[in-house]
Amino acid sequence: MTEHPTSYDRPQSGVDPTDPRGALLHTPAPAGRSGATALPPQPAQARAGETPGTGSGTTSPCGKGKNPAGTDPEHSQPAVAEPDTHRPRPAPETIPVQPDGTEQTRKERAADGQERRTGQGPPPGRPTPMRRDGDRLRFVGAATRRIARGIDLDEIVMGLCRATVPTFSDAILVYLRDPLPVGDERPTGPVVLRLRRTDRIPEEHSETGFASVATPEQPSELQELSALTAELCEVRPGGALAEVLRGVRPVFADAPAARAALPELLGEGGELVVPTGQRAILAPLRGRRRVIGAAVFIRRPDRIPFEADDLLVAAQLATHSALGIDKAVLYGREAYIADELQRTMLPETLPRPTGVRLASRYLPAAETARVGGDWYDAIPLPGSRVALVVGDVMGHSMTSAAIMGQLRTTAQTLAGLDLPPQEVLHHLDEQAQRLGTDRMATCLYAVYDPVSHRITIANAGHPPPILLHLGGRAEVLRVPPGAPIGVGGVDFEAVELDAPAGATLLLYTDGLVESRLRDVATGIEQLREKLVATAQLTGPDHPPPLEALCDEVLDMLGPGDRDDDIALLAARFDGIAPSDVAYWFLEPEEMAPGRARRLARRALSRWDLEDLSDAVELLVSEVVTNAVRYASRPITLRLLRTDVLRCEVGDDVPQLPRLRQARATDEGGRGLYLVNKLARRWGATRLSTGKVVWFELNHG
């Protein structure tokens, strides 16, 4: 039976070239088999440049073929089919390198014919020449597919090197602009090319039959490409290299333009790298708008030189590589912008409020999309309190991140007004409705008071928090779920719970407990069990470290659990002991500053801080005097002893004091100036019922 060869096969020797079927291969019937009729091949279109003619016994003058049996050869069937005949296998995607330029022997030509008939490769150690157009087309297809698989710059450049060495060339040098232009940006300054990567075939023998002809007495010129070529090259305007790059088309190294451009590109040692003859190609790499680099393809002297058709191959490789590099640069810039946007939307560092320790984690949904709508925050409040916030905007895109940033800023502003948690969620709901009709988000807002050891929580459709007690018991707090932010017309409810010292509150988004493999309820229970198991490692008297606890919580995620981004905020409640707190009410009268000085002196004596008495009495007197001048209700005075000494004076006047420079003739206006000079830190915070002025002093 006659096999049907592929379209790139050449006519077998002995076949009339004018025969329309001459492009097909004819395999004679095996000897010793009688009665086996070969299946006549179908007519094939003549090659370009050939004129179909009349062959002896093959076609009639009118162009119709004759069949000895009197039947049409296209519809004739074989009498007996050969059972042992194998169909040819598809040709490989990569084409081995070409051998030297010696003429093929009769045995080699016979082996080539056997390969075309059977589809089997050549014997080991003898490469197949890439001399046909079909070979080049298959090589370009395989090489471009390999280049296109890369998603970043290094992968694309490596794909170009691996695809061309050793199939197309023995070595390659890839130069790229430094820095690479992005999009429509117009680079300033001179054009500088940097050697990005080099690749070459190994010097030792390999299974593919390639070996270096260099001997120890004569080292190979391709031995160390990076050592012989310059790393940086500045393209001089109007120079030979600039002209070649402007021409875009690849050129042979022995062309006049390339002979002048290669020393400028490769440097002083570049002449040792490029062999003589047409054994090197200089191919500019042009992106969408400009030339972004150049590639040099090199063959050894023992290998046949490049042909004219190889310039088309080099042009295809350069074009696909340049476009891929352009895309990789744009993708890298977008990923950088997204990463910077997400990083700036989240707090860079967590505050260190009095009586609580904090730790946080954020994980994007995927490495290729590092933006999302999850956020967390910790906001210091007056009275040594702290607001703990965690939220999740619907989706994980750039739009979600932008909405998240606006809601987080709104939450910080509302927290500065010291509004109750339910009021904060109500205003966030109104803000989400102003942003759009489909701007949905969940949020949990909690306020912790280290003095009273209480926490107030309001929820807007968010997963409930988990409280890990000091003894190792973990409980899911019963907080009214509420409706998500953006629904509108929904009242939020707040609950006040105990927050004992040593307990840990865990706030998280649904990406931690929900995935395609488990629902929210199952994930919350697994999280609670994980916290209990982690607490048992440190014993009942010592809570687990916060950072280690966050890492252990994230370890519960399985391979299929990363469907959404994750925000995690852990708060360890240390609280402030009652013995370290002094609190008084003062009537707004002239005797209030004197009484405040005496009360502060007694408290400092009880805490063994008499060395701070002079500074504290002076500052307390100035702040209380300012409050008495405008207040109409009792004034509050509180001293807190932690790592610093903190003094807080509250009144019912919402106007905040401002630091100003008093003139020499003014009788007042120097109180805050003294506070600013003597205190470690100071500030004023507006409350819903007035304001609080506070300052801090260091103590031993």
C-alpha positions as CSV (number, residue, x, y, z in Angstrom):
1,M,0.0,0.0,0.0
2,T,1.3,3.5,-0.9
3,E,1.7,5.8,2.1
4,H,0.4,9.4,2.0
5,P,3.4,11.7,2.8
6,T,3.2,15.2,4.2
7,S,3.2,18.3,2.1
8,Y,6.8,19.2,2.6
9,D,8.2,15.9,1.1
10,R,10.2,16.2,-2.1
11,P,9.7,14.0,-5.1
12,Q,11.6,10.8,-5.1
13,S,14.5,10.4,-7.5
14,G,13.5,8.8,-10.7
15,V,10.0,10.3,-10.9
16,D,9.2,12.6,-13.8
17,P,9.2,16.2,-12.4
18,T,6.5,17.1,-15.0
19,D,4.2,14.5,-13.5
20,P,1.5,16.2,-11.3
21,R,2.1,13.5,-8.8
22,G,5.8,14.0,-8.8
23,A,5.6,15.8,-5.5
24,L,4.4,12.6,-3.8
25,L,6.6,9.6,-2.9
26,H,5.9,6.2,-4.5
27,T,6.9,3.1,-2.5
28,P,7.2,0.0,-4.6
29,A,5.3,-3.1,-3.5
30,P,7.4,-5.4,-1.3
31,A,9.0,-8.3,-3.0
32,G,7.5,-11.7,-2.5
33,R,3.9,-10.6,-2.1
34,S,1.8,-11.5,-5.1
35,G,-1.6,-10.0,-5.7
36,A,-0.9,-6.9,-3.6
37,T,-2.1,-3.9,-5.5
38,A,-0.7,-0.5,-4.4
39,L,-3.2,2.3,-3.7
40,P,-2.6,4.9,-6.4
41,P,-1.8,8.3,-4.9
42,Q,-4.1,11.2,-5.4
43,P,-3.1,13.9,-7.8
44,A,-1.2,16.8,-6.2
45,Q,-0.8,20.3,-7.5
46,A,2.4,21.0,-9.2
47,R,5.1,22.9,-7.4
48,A,5.6,26.6,-8.1
49,G,7.6,27.0,-11.3
50,E,6.8,23.5,-12.7
51,T,4.6,22.9,-15.7
52,P,2.5,19.8,-15.7
53,G,3.2,17.6,-18.6
54,T,2.4,14.2,-20.0
55,G,4.3,11.3,-18.5
56,S,4.7,7.9,-20.1
57,G,1.8,5.7,-19.1
58,T,0.6,8.2,-16.5
59,T,-1.7,10.8,-18.2
60,S,-3.5,11.2,-21.4
61,P,-3.1,14.2,-23.7
62,C,-6.3,15.6,-22.4
63,G,-5.0,15.5,-18.8
64,K,-6.9,12.4,-17.6
65,G,-5.0,9.5,-16.2
66,K,-5.2,6.0,-17.5
67,N,-5.9,3.0,-15.4
68,P,-4.9,-0.5,-16.6
69,A,-7.9,-2.0,-15.0
70,G,-10.2,0.4,-16.7
71,T,-11.3,2.2,-13.6
72,D,-10.7,5.6,-12.2
73,P,-7.5,5.6,-10.1
74,E,-9.0,8.0,-7.6
75,H,-11.8,5.5,-6.8
76,S,-10.0,2.2,-7.2
77,Q,-9.5,0.0,-4.1
78,P,-6.6,-2.4,-3.5
79,A,-7.1,-6.0,-3.9
80,V,-5.2,-6.9,-0.6
81,A,-4.2,-4.4,2.0
82,E,-0.9,-4.8,3.7
83,P,-1.4,-5.3,7.5
84,D,2.1,-4.4,8.6
85,T,2.3,-0.9,7.1
86,H,2.6,1.9,9.6
87,R,1.3,5.4,9.0
88,P,4.0,8.2,9.2
89,R,4.3,10.0,12.5
90,P,4.0,13.8,12.6
91,A,7.3,15.7,12.3
92,P,8.9,17.0,15.5
93,E,8.4,20.6,16.4
94,T,12.1,21.4,16.9
95,I,14.5,20.8,14.0
96,P,18.0,19.6,14.9
97,V,21.0,21.8,13.8
98,Q,22.4,21.5,10.4
99,P,25.6,19.5,9.8
100,D,28.6,20.9,8.0
101,G,28.6,21.9,4.4
102,T,29.9,18.5,3.0
103,E,27.9,16.9,0.2
104,Q,25.7,14.0,1.3
105,T,26.7,10.6,0.3
106,R,24.4,8.1,-1.4
107,K,23.9,6.3,1.9
108,E,22.9,9.5,3.6
109,R,20.5,10.4,0.8
110,A,19.0,7.0,1.1
111,A,18.6,7.5,4.9
112,D,16.8,10.8,4.2
113,G,14.5,9.1,1.8
114,Q,13.8,6.4,4.4
115,E,13.0,9.1,6.9
116,R,10.5,10.8,4.6
117,R,8.8,7.5,3.8
118,T,8.5,6.2,7.3
119,G,8.4,9.4,9.4
120,Q,11.1,8.1,11.7
121,G,14.1,10.2,12.7
122,P,17.7,9.8,11.6
123,P,20.1,7.5,13.4
124,P,21.7,8.9,16.6
125,G,24.6,11.3,16.1
126,R,23.6,12.5,12.6
127,P,21.6,15.8,12.6
128,T,18.9,16.5,10.0
129,P,19.6,19.6,7.8
130,M,17.0,22.4,8.0
131,R,17.0,23.2,4.3
132,R,13.4,23.0,3.4
133,D,10.8,25.7,3.9
134,G,8.6,23.3,5.9
135,D,11.4,22.8,8.3
136,R,11.8,26.5,8.9
137,L,8.0,27.0,9.3
138,R,7.8,24.2,11.9
139,F,10.8,25.6,13.7
140,V,9.3,29.2,13.8
141,G,6.0,27.8,15.0
142,A,7.6,25.9,17.8
143,A,9.9,28.8,18.8
144,T,7.2,31.4,18.8
145,R,5.0,29.1,21.0
146,R,7.8,28.8,23.4
147,I,8.4,32.5,23.5
148,A,4.7,33.2,23.9
149,R,4.5,31.0,27.0
150,G,6.5,33.6,29.0
151,I,4.6,36.1,31.1
152,D,7.5,38.2,32.5
153,L,10.6,39.6,30.9
154,D,13.1,36.9,32.1
155,E,10.8,34.1,30.9
156,I,10.5,35.6,27.4
157,V,14.2,36.2,27.0
158,M,15.0,32.7,28.2
159,G,12.4,31.3,25.9
160,L,14.1,33.0,22.9
161,C,17.5,31.6,24.0
162,R,16.2,28.1,24.6
163,A,14.3,28.0,21.3
164,T,17.2,29.1,19.1
165,V,20.2,27.3,20.7
166,P,21.2,24.9,19.3
167,T,18.4,24.4,16.8
168,F,18.9,27.7,14.9
169,S,22.3,28.9,16.2
170,D,25.1,27.9,18.4
171,A,25.0,31.0,20.5
172,I,22.9,34.1,21.1
173,L,23.3,37.5,22.7
174,V,20.3,39.5,23.7
175,Y,20.6,43.2,24.4
176,L,17.7,45.3,25.8
177,R,17.3,49.0,26.4
178,D,18.1,50.2,29.9
179,P,15.7,51.2,31.2
180,L,13.0,49.7,29.0
181,P,10.4,52.2,27.9
182,V,6.9,51.5,29.1
183,G,3.9,52.2,26.8
184,D,3.7,55.7,25.4
185,E,6.5,57.0,27.6
186,R,9.2,58.8,25.7
187,P,12.6,58.0,27.2
188,T,14.9,60.9,27.9
189,G,18.6,60.8,27.5
190,P,20.7,58.6,25.3
191,V,19.7,55.1,24.2
192,V,21.7,52.5,26.3
193,L,21.6,48.8,25.5
194,R,22.5,46.3,28.3
195,L,23.4,42.7,27.7
196,R,20.4,40.9,29.2
197,R,21.3,37.3,28.6
198,T,23.7,35.0,26.6
199,D,23.3,31.4,25.8
200,R,25.4,28.8,23.9
201,I,25.7,25.1,23.3
202,P,27.9,23.2,25.8
203,E,31.5,22.6,24.8
204,E,31.4,18.9,25.5
205,H,29.8,16.2,23.3
206,S,26.1,15.7,23.7
207,E,23.6,13.0,22.7
208,T,22.5,15.2,19.8
209,G,25.9,15.0,18.2
210,F,27.0,18.6,18.7
211,A,30.6,19.1,19.9
212,S,33.0,21.9,19.9
213,V,35.9,21.7,17.5
214,A,38.1,23.6,19.9
215,T,41.1,21.9,21.4
216,P,43.0,22.8,24.6
217,E,45.6,24.5,22.4
218,Q,42.9,26.5,20.6
219,P,40.1,27.6,22.9
220,S,36.6,28.2,21.4
221,E,35.6,31.7,20.6
222,L,32.1,31.0,22.1
223,Q,33.5,29.8,25.4
224,E,32.6,32.8,27.5
225,L,30.4,35.3,25.7
226,S,29.8,37.6,28.6
227,A,33.5,37.9,29.3
228,L,34.3,38.9,25.7
229,T,31.4,41.3,25.1
230,A,30.6,44.6,26.6
231,E,27.7,44.7,29.1
232,L,26.6,48.3,28.3
233,C,26.5,50.0,24.9
234,E,25.4,53.5,24.2
235,V,23.9,53.9,20.8
236,R,25.4,57.0,19.2
237,P,22.9,59.1,17.2
238,G,23.8,58.8,13.5
239,G,26.2,55.9,14.2
240,A,26.3,52.6,12.4
241,L,24.5,50.7,15.1
242,A,21.7,53.3,15.2
243,E,21.3,52.9,11.4
244,V,21.0,49.2,11.7
245,L,18.5,49.4,14.5
246,R,16.5,52.0,12.6
247,G,16.3,49.7,9.6
248,V,14.5,47.0,11.7
249,R,15.4,44.2,9.3
250,P,18.0,41.6,10.3
251,V,21.3,41.7,8.5
252,F,24.2,39.3,8.1
253,A,27.3,40.1,10.1
254,D,29.4,40.4,6.9
255,A,27.2,43.1,5.5
256,P,28.9,46.5,5.4
257,A,26.4,48.0,7.9
258,A,26.7,45.2,10.4
259,R,30.5,45.1,10.2
260,A,30.5,48.7,11.4
261,A,27.7,48.2,13.9
262,L,28.8,45.0,15.7
263,P,32.0,46.5,17.2
264,E,29.9,49.3,18.6
265,L,27.4,46.8,20.1
266,L,29.8,44.1,21.4
267,G,32.7,46.2,22.4
268,E,36.4,45.7,21.8
269,G,36.3,41.9,22.4
270,G,33.3,41.4,20.1
271,E,35.5,40.5,17.1
272,L,36.5,37.3,18.8
273,V,32.9,36.2,19.1
274,V,31.6,36.7,15.6
275,P,33.0,34.2,13.0
276,T,33.7,35.1,9.5
277,G,31.3,34.6,6.7
278,Q,27.5,34.5,7.0
279,R,27.6,32.9,10.4
280,A,26.1,35.7,12.5
281,I,22.9,37.7,12.2
282,L,22.2,41.0,13.8
283,A,18.4,41.3,14.4
284,P,16.9,44.5,15.9
285,L,14.1,43.9,18.5
286,R,11.3,46.3,17.7
287,G,8.3,46.6,19.9
288,R,5.1,48.5,19.1
289,R,6.5,51.9,18.9
290,R,10.3,51.8,19.0
291,V,13.4,49.6,19.0
292,I,13.9,48.0,22.4
293,G,17.0,46.0,21.8
294,A,18.9,43.7,19.5
295,A,19.7,40.0,19.2
296,V,22.9,38.4,17.7
297,F,22.6,34.8,16.4
298,I,26.0,33.1,15.9
299,R,27.1,29.8,14.3
300,R,30.4,28.1,14.7
301,P,32.9,27.9,11.8
302,D,32.3,24.1,11.5
303,R,28.6,24.6,10.8
304,I,27.2,25.7,7.5
305,P,26.5,29.4,7.3
306,F,23.2,31.1,7.4
307,E,21.1,31.3,4.3
308,A,19.0,34.1,2.9
309,D,15.8,32.4,4.2
310,D,17.3,32.4,7.7
311,L,17.0,36.2,7.8
312,L,13.2,35.7,7.6
313,V,13.4,33.2,10.5
314,A,15.5,35.7,12.6
315,A,13.0,38.4,11.8
316,Q,10.1,36.3,13.0
317,L,12.0,35.4,16.2
318,A,12.9,39.1,16.8
319,T,9.4,40.3,16.2
320,H,7.7,37.9,18.5
321,S,10.3,38.4,21.2
322,A,10.0,42.2,21.0
323,L,6.2,42.1,21.2
324,G,6.4,39.7,24.1
325,I,8.9,41.9,25.9
326,D,6.7,44.9,25.3
327,K,3.7,43.1,26.9
328,A,5.8,41.9,29.8
329,V,7.0,45.4,30.6
330,L,3.4,46.7,30.5
331,Y,2.2,43.9,32.6
332,G,5.0,44.5,35.1
333,R,4.1,48.2,35.3
334,E,0.4,47.4,35.9
335,A,1.3,44.8,38.5
336,Y,3.6,47.4,40.2
337,I,0.8,50.0,40.2
338,A,-1.7,47.5,41.6
339,D,0.7,46.4,44.3
340,E,1.5,50.0,45.2
341,L,-2.2,50.9,45.3
342,Q,-3.0,48.0,47.5
343,R,-0.1,48.7,49.8
344,T,-1.0,52.4,50.2
345,M,-4.6,51.5,50.9
346,L,-3.7,49.3,53.8
347,P,-1.9,50.7,56.9
348,E,1.9,50.6,56.5
349,T,2.4,50.0,60.2
350,L,0.0,49.4,63.0
351,P,-0.1,51.8,66.0
352,R,0.9,50.9,69.5
353,P,-2.0,52.0,71.6
354,T,-1.9,51.7,75.4
355,G,-3.1,48.3,76.8
356,V,-3.4,46.4,73.5
357,R,-0.9,44.6,71.1
358,L,-1.7,44.2,67.4
359,A,-0.7,42.0,64.5
360,S,-2.1,41.7,61.0
361,R,-1.8,39.8,57.7
362,Y,-3.0,40.4,54.2
363,L,-3.0,37.9,51.3
364,P,-4.2,38.7,47.8
365,A,-6.5,36.3,46.0
366,A,-3.7,35.5,43.5
367,E,-0.2,36.6,42.6
368,T,-1.4,37.8,39.2
369,A,-4.1,40.0,40.8
370,R,-2.7,41.6,43.9
371,V,-5.5,44.0,44.5
372,G,-8.8,43.5,46.4
373,G,-11.4,45.1,48.6
374,D,-10.3,43.6,51.9
375,W,-8.9,46.0,54.5
376,Y,-8.1,46.3,58.2
377,D,-7.3,49.2,60.4
378,A,-6.5,50.2,64.0
379,I,-7.3,53.7,65.0
380,P,-6.3,55.2,68.4
381,L,-9.2,57.0,70.2
382,P,-9.3,59.4,73.1
383,G,-9.1,57.9,76.6
384,S,-6.5,55.3,75.5
385,R,-9.1,53.4,73.5
386,V,-8.6,51.9,70.1
387,A,-10.9,51.2,67.2
388,L,-10.5,47.9,65.4
389,V,-11.9,47.7,61.9
390,V,-12.0,45.0,59.3
391,G,-14.0,45.1,56.0
392,D,-14.5,43.5,52.7
393,V,-15.7,45.2,49.5
394,M,-17.3,43.0,46.9
395,G,-14.9,41.8,44.3
396,H,-11.1,41.9,44.1
397,S,-10.3,44.4,41.3
398,M,-8.9,47.9,41.0
399,T,-12.4,49.3,41.4
400,S,-12.8,47.3,44.6
401,A,-9.5,48.6,45.9
402,A,-10.5,52.2,45.1
403,I,-13.8,51.8,46.9
404,M,-12.1,50.2,49.8
405,G,-9.7,53.2,50.1
406,Q,-12.6,55.6,50.2
407,L,-14.5,53.6,52.9
408,R,-11.3,53.2,55.0
409,T,-10.7,57.0,54.8
410,T,-14.3,57.6,55.8
411,A,-14.0,55.2,58.7
412,Q,-10.9,57.0,60.0
413,T,-12.7,60.3,59.8
414,L,-15.7,59.0,61.7
415,A,-13.5,57.4,64.3
416,G,-11.8,60.8,64.9
417,L,-15.2,62.1,65.8
418,D,-15.5,59.4,68.5
419,L,-18.9,58.2,67.2
420,P,-20.4,55.0,68.6
421,P,-19.7,51.9,66.4
422,Q,-23.3,51.7,65.1
423,E,-23.2,55.3,64.1
424,V,-19.9,54.7,62.2
425,L,-21.5,51.9,60.2
426,H,-24.6,54.0,59.5
427,H,-22.4,56.8,58.0
428,L,-20.4,54.2,56.0
429,D,-23.6,52.9,54.6
430,E,-24.5,56.4,53.4
431,Q,-21.1,56.9,51.9
432,A,-21.3,53.6,50.0
433,Q,-24.7,54.6,48.5
434,R,-23.2,57.9,47.4
435,L,-20.4,56.0,45.6
436,G,-22.8,54.0,43.5
437,T,-25.8,51.7,43.5
438,D,-23.8,48.5,43.5
439,R,-21.1,49.4,46.0
440,M,-21.5,46.7,48.6
441,A,-19.2,45.9,51.5
442,T,-19.2,44.1,54.8
443,C,-17.6,45.7,57.9
444,L,-17.0,45.0,61.5
445,Y,-16.2,47.9,63.8
446,A,-15.1,47.4,67.5
447,V,-13.9,49.8,70.2
448,Y,-11.8,48.5,73.0
449,D,-11.4,50.4,76.3
450,P,-8.3,49.2,78.2
451,V,-9.5,50.9,81.4
452,S,-12.9,49.3,81.7
453,H,-11.8,46.0,80.0
454,R,-14.8,46.2,77.7
455,I,-15.3,46.1,74.0
456,T,-18.2,47.5,71.9
457,I,-18.9,45.8,68.6
458,A,-21.2,46.6,65.6
459,N,-21.5,44.3,62.6
460,A,-22.6,45.0,59.0
461,G,-22.9,41.5,57.4
462,H,-19.4,40.4,58.3
463,P,-18.3,37.1,59.8
464,P,-18.3,37.2,63.6
465,P,-15.1,37.7,65.5
466,I,-13.5,34.9,67.6
467,L,-12.2,35.6,71.2
468,L,-9.4,33.3,72.4
469,H,-9.3,33.4,76.2
470,L,-6.1,33.0,78.3
471,G,-7.0,29.5,79.3
472,G,-7.2,28.3,75.7
473,R,-10.9,28.4,75.2
474,A,-12.1,30.0,72.0
475,E,-15.6,31.3,71.4
476,V,-17.4,32.8,68.5
477,L,-18.8,36.1,69.7
478,R,-22.6,36.5,69.3
479,V,-22.8,39.8,67.4
480,P,-26.0,40.8,65.5
481,P,-25.0,40.2,61.8
482,G,-26.7,43.2,60.3
483,A,-27.0,44.1,56.7
484,P,-24.0,44.8,54.4
485,I,-22.9,48.4,53.8
486,G,-24.6,49.9,50.8
487,V,-28.0,48.3,51.2
488,G,-29.4,51.5,52.8
489,G,-32.2,52.0,55.2
490,V,-30.9,49.5,57.8
491,D,-30.3,50.1,61.5
492,F,-27.2,48.7,63.0
493,E,-27.0,47.4,66.5
494,A,-24.0,47.4,68.9
495,V,-23.3,45.0,71.8
496,E,-20.9,45.5,74.7
497,L,-18.9,42.5,75.9
498,D,-16.1,41.7,78.4
499,A,-12.5,41.8,77.1
500,P,-10.5,40.2,79.9
501,A,-6.7,40.8,80.1
502,G,-4.7,38.2,78.2
503,A,-7.5,37.4,75.7
504,T,-7.0,37.7,72.0
505,L,-9.6,39.0,69.5
506,L,-9.4,37.8,65.9
507,L,-11.0,39.8,63.2
508,Y,-10.9,38.4,59.6
509,T,-12.6,38.5,56.2
510,D,-14.6,35.7,54.6
511,G,-11.7,34.6,52.4
512,L,-10.2,32.9,55.4
513,V,-13.2,30.7,56.2
514,E,-15.1,30.3,52.9
515,S,-14.0,28.6,49.7
516,R,-15.4,26.3,47.0
517,L,-14.6,23.3,49.3
518,R,-16.3,24.6,52.5
519,D,-19.0,26.9,53.6
520,V,-18.7,29.8,56.1
521,A,-20.0,27.9,59.1
522,T,-17.6,25.0,58.6
523,G,-14.7,27.4,58.0
524,I,-15.5,29.4,61.2
525,E,-15.6,26.2,63.3
526,Q,-12.3,25.0,61.8
527,L,-10.8,28.4,62.6
528,R,-12.0,28.2,66.2
529,E,-10.5,24.7,66.5
530,K,-7.2,25.9,65.1
531,L,-7.0,28.7,67.7
532,V,-7.7,26.2,70.5
533,A,-5.0,23.8,69.2
534,T,-2.5,26.7,68.9
535,A,-3.2,27.9,72.4
536,Q,-2.5,24.4,73.8
537,L,1.1,24.6,72.6
538,T,1.9,27.4,75.0
539,G,-0.1,26.2,78.0
540,P,-3.0,27.7,79.9
541,D,-1.0,30.5,81.6
542,H,0.7,31.9,78.5
543,P,-1.1,33.1,75.4
544,P,0.5,32.3,72.0
545,P,2.6,35.1,70.4
546,L,0.6,37.2,68.1
547,E,2.8,36.9,65.0
548,A,3.1,33.1,65.4
549,L,-0.7,32.9,65.9
550,C,-1.4,34.7,62.7
551,D,1.0,32.4,60.8
552,E,-0.7,29.3,62.3
553,V,-4.1,30.6,61.3
554,L,-3.0,31.1,57.7
555,D,-1.6,27.6,57.6
556,M,-5.1,26.2,57.8
557,L,-5.6,27.2,54.2
558,G,-5.6,24.4,51.7
559,P,-4.7,24.3,48.0
560,G,-8.3,25.1,47.0
561,D,-9.0,27.7,49.7
562,R,-7.5,30.8,48.0
563,D,-10.6,32.0,46.2
564,D,-10.6,35.5,47.7
565,D,-8.2,37.9,49.3
566,I,-7.7,37.7,53.1
567,A,-7.4,40.3,55.7
568,L,-6.6,39.3,59.3
569,L,-6.3,41.5,62.4
570,A,-5.4,40.1,65.9
571,A,-5.6,42.2,69.1
572,R,-4.1,41.0,72.4
573,F,-5.9,42.7,75.3
574,D,-3.4,43.6,78.1
575,G,-5.6,46.4,79.6
576,I,-4.6,48.9,82.2
577,A,-4.8,47.8,85.9
578,P,-7.2,49.8,88.1
579,S,-4.2,50.7,90.4
580,D,-2.6,52.5,87.4
581,V,-5.6,54.8,86.8
582,A,-6.6,58.0,88.7
583,Y,-9.8,59.7,87.8
584,W,-11.6,62.8,89.2
585,F,-14.4,65.3,88.4
586,L,-13.7,69.0,88.9
587,E,-16.2,71.8,88.9
588,P,-15.5,74.6,86.4
589,E,-14.5,77.2,89.1
590,E,-11.5,79.3,89.9
591,M,-10.3,76.8,92.6
592,A,-10.2,73.9,90.0
593,P,-6.6,74.4,88.9
594,G,-5.3,74.3,92.4
595,R,-7.2,71.2,93.3
596,A,-6.0,69.5,90.1
597,R,-2.4,70.2,91.1
598,R,-2.9,68.6,94.5
599,L,-4.7,65.5,93.2
600,A,-1.9,65.0,90.6
601,R,0.8,65.4,93.3
602,R,-0.8,62.7,95.4
603,A,-1.2,60.2,92.6
604,L,2.5,60.7,91.5
605,S,3.5,60.1,95.1
606,R,1.5,56.9,95.2
607,W,3.2,55.7,92.0
608,D,6.7,56.8,93.2
609,L,7.0,59.4,90.4
610,E,7.7,62.4,92.5
611,D,10.5,63.5,90.1
612,L,7.7,64.4,87.6
613,S,5.7,66.5,90.1
614,D,6.9,69.9,89.0
615,A,6.3,69.3,85.3
616,V,3.0,67.6,85.8
617,E,1.6,70.2,88.1
618,L,2.6,73.0,85.7
619,L,1.0,71.4,82.7
620,V,-2.1,70.2,84.5
621,S,-2.7,73.7,85.8
622,E,-2.4,75.2,82.4
623,V,-4.7,72.8,80.7
624,V,-7.3,72.9,83.5
625,T,-7.3,76.7,83.5
626,N,-8.1,76.7,79.8
627,A,-11.0,74.3,80.3
628,V,-12.4,76.3,83.3
629,R,-12.5,79.4,81.2
630,Y,-15.0,78.0,78.7
631,A,-16.6,74.9,80.3
632,S,-20.1,74.9,81.7
633,R,-20.2,71.3,83.1
634,P,-17.8,69.4,85.4
635,I,-14.3,68.8,84.0
636,T,-12.7,65.4,84.0
637,L,-9.1,64.8,85.0
638,R,-7.5,61.3,84.5
639,L,-3.9,60.1,85.0
640,L,-2.8,56.8,83.4
641,R,0.5,55.1,84.3
642,T,1.7,52.7,81.6
643,D,5.0,52.8,79.8
644,V,4.4,56.6,79.9
645,L,2.5,58.9,82.1
646,R,-0.6,60.2,80.3
647,C,-2.8,63.0,81.5
648,E,-6.3,63.7,80.0
649,V,-8.5,66.7,80.7
650,G,-12.0,66.7,79.2
651,D,-14.7,69.4,79.0
652,D,-18.0,70.0,77.2
653,V,-16.6,72.6,74.7
654,P,-16.2,71.2,71.1
655,Q,-13.7,73.9,70.0
656,L,-10.2,72.6,69.9
657,P,-7.3,74.7,71.3
658,R,-4.7,75.9,68.8
659,L,-1.0,76.5,69.5
660,R,-0.1,80.1,68.8
661,Q,2.8,82.4,69.6
662,A,1.9,84.9,72.3
663,R,3.1,88.5,72.0
664,A,5.2,90.1,74.8
665,T,2.3,92.3,75.9
666,D,-0.2,89.4,76.1
667,E,-1.3,88.2,79.6
668,G,-2.3,84.7,78.4
669,G,-1.8,82.4,75.4
670,R,1.3,80.6,76.7
671,G,-0.3,77.5,78.2
672,L,-0.1,75.3,75.1
673,Y,3.3,76.7,74.3
674,L,4.6,75.3,77.7
675,V,2.8,72.0,77.0
676,N,4.4,71.7,73.6
677,K,7.9,72.4,75.1
678,L,7.7,70.1,78.2
679,A,5.5,67.2,77.1
680,R,6.7,64.1,75.1
681,R,3.5,64.3,73.0
682,W,0.3,66.2,73.2
683,G,-3.0,66.5,71.3
684,A,-6.6,67.4,71.4
685,T,-9.5,65.2,70.2
686,R,-13.1,66.3,69.6
687,L,-15.8,64.1,71.2
688,S,-19.5,63.9,70.7
689,T,-19.9,65.6,74.1
690,G,-17.0,68.0,73.9
691,K,-13.2,67.5,73.7
692,V,-10.2,66.0,75.4
693,V,-6.8,67.6,75.7
694,W,-4.0,65.2,76.6
695,F,-0.2,65.1,77.0
696,E,2.3,62.4,77.8
697,L,5.6,62.4,79.8
698,N,8.3,59.8,80.0
699,H,9.1,58.3,83.3
700,G,11.9,56.0,84.5
